[in-house]
Structure formats: C-alpha cells, structure tokens
C-alpha cells in the first residue's frame, strides 16, 4: 500500500510530496535548507544550509518511523563541492555518526530556489538501521 506523507514540521511542498512509503521502503524528496514558512535559511552559508537540510531530512524520515541509519541511498547535490567538503564534515558526523550510506554527491549550477546551496534526497528501509558493528565497511 502506498502512503504519501507531508510532515507538519517541514515546509508545505509545492507540487510534490515530501515522503512516499511503500511497505518498509521510503523515498524522501529532495530536501532544501527551508524553514516551515518556505524561506531559505542561511543564505550564502553552506554549513548552516547543510544543517537545516539534514534536519528536514531527519524530520521526514521520523514522520514514517524511520531514522537516518535506515537510509540505504543518499543523494547530495550542492552548488560548490569544495565548499561543501571543507565546511560540513562535522555536521555530517552530528547527523550520521559513523554510518556511511551509499551516497552520490554532485555539483550543480543552481536549484529551483536560487539562494539554496544544497539539496538532499534519500531512500530508506524502515527498521534496517544498523548498529555500529554492522556498519563497518567490508572489502571483498
């Protein structure tokens, strides 16, 4: 059964849905550094925008009983990869700890909202969140 969810603690989506859930699989639309009123937060500040974007992603996952550790695929799109890499490592650690989901990172020229510097989308499987022991990368 398909469920479409728009969490109340994230801005109201315009022409899309924040979360689609089928069974235990969850797809979260690209999250932006947007407050509940639909305003971009932290103009010109990659760290602040990343923090807000991860916060929105977490809220979307929590709305269906998932966590960041349930993410199996993460897509990160930024306007400046060098700035993202140099200013956001600690923020990633704050939200993901040692967990490293499969991830794609791309630099893009712009977003629908010109002041946005980052957008993050995810696919998660509810209940699949791994313990610290289970997330150690294996090379085979």
ChimeraX attribute file (.defattr): number of C-alpha atoms within 10 A of each C-alpha:
attribute: neighborCount
match mode: 1-to-1
recipient: residues
	/A:1	5
	/A:2	10
	/A:3	11
	/A:4	14
	/A:5	15
	/A:6	16
	/A:7	19
	/A:8	11
	/A:9	12
	/A:10	19
	/A:11	18
	/A:12	16
	/A:13	12
	/A:14	8
	/A:15	5
	/A:16	10
	/A:17	16
	/A:18	23
	/A:19	22
	/A:20	19
	/A:21	19
	/A:22	12
	/A:23	11
	/A:24	13
	/A:25	18
	/A:26	25
	/A:27	21
	/A:28	22
	/A:29	19
	/A:30	19
	/A:31	23
	/A:32	27
	/A:33	27
	/A:34	20
	/A:35	16
	/A:36	12
	/A:37	9
	/A:38	14
	/A:39	15
	/A:40	18
	/A:41	19
	/A:42	18
	/A:43	14
	/A:44	11
	/A:45	15
	/A:46	22
	/A:47	20
	/A:48	16
	/A:49	24
	/A:50	27
	/A:51	20
	/A:52	20
	/A:53	24
	/A:54	24
	/A:55	17
	/A:56	25
	/A:57	26
	/A:58	17
	/A:59	19
	/A:60	28
	/A:61	25
	/A:62	14
	/A:63	15
	/A:64	17
	/A:65	12
	/A:66	22
	/A:67	21
	/A:68	23
	/A:69	22
	/A:70	22
	/A:71	29
	/A:72	19
	/A:73	16
	/A:74	19
	/A:75	16
	/A:76	18
	/A:77	22
	/A:78	22
	/A:79	18
	/A:80	16
	/A:81	17
	/A:82	10
	/A:83	13
	/A:84	19
	/A:85	10
	/A:86	11
	/A:87	15
	/A:88	17
	/A:89	11
	/A:90	13
	/A:91	15
	/A:92	15
	/A:93	12
	/A:94	12
	/A:95	15
	/A:96	16
	/A:97	13
	/A:98	14
	/A:99	21
	/A:100	17
	/A:101	19
	/A:102	12
	/A:103	13
	/A:104	12
	/A:105	12
	/A:106	13
	/A:107	15
	/A:108	14
	/A:109	10
	/A:110	15
	/A:111	15
	/A:112	6
	/A:113	11
	/A:114	10
	/A:115	17
	/A:116	25
	/A:117	28
	/A:118	28
	/A:119	22
	/A:120	22
	/A:121	21
	/A:122	24
	/A:123	22
	/A:124	24
	/A:125	21
	/A:126	22
	/A:127	14
	/A:128	15
	/A:129	18
	/A:130	13
	/A:131	11
	/A:132	10
	/A:133	7
	/A:134	10
	/A:135	14
	/A:136	12
	/A:137	9
	/A:138	6
	/A:139	4
	/A:140	3
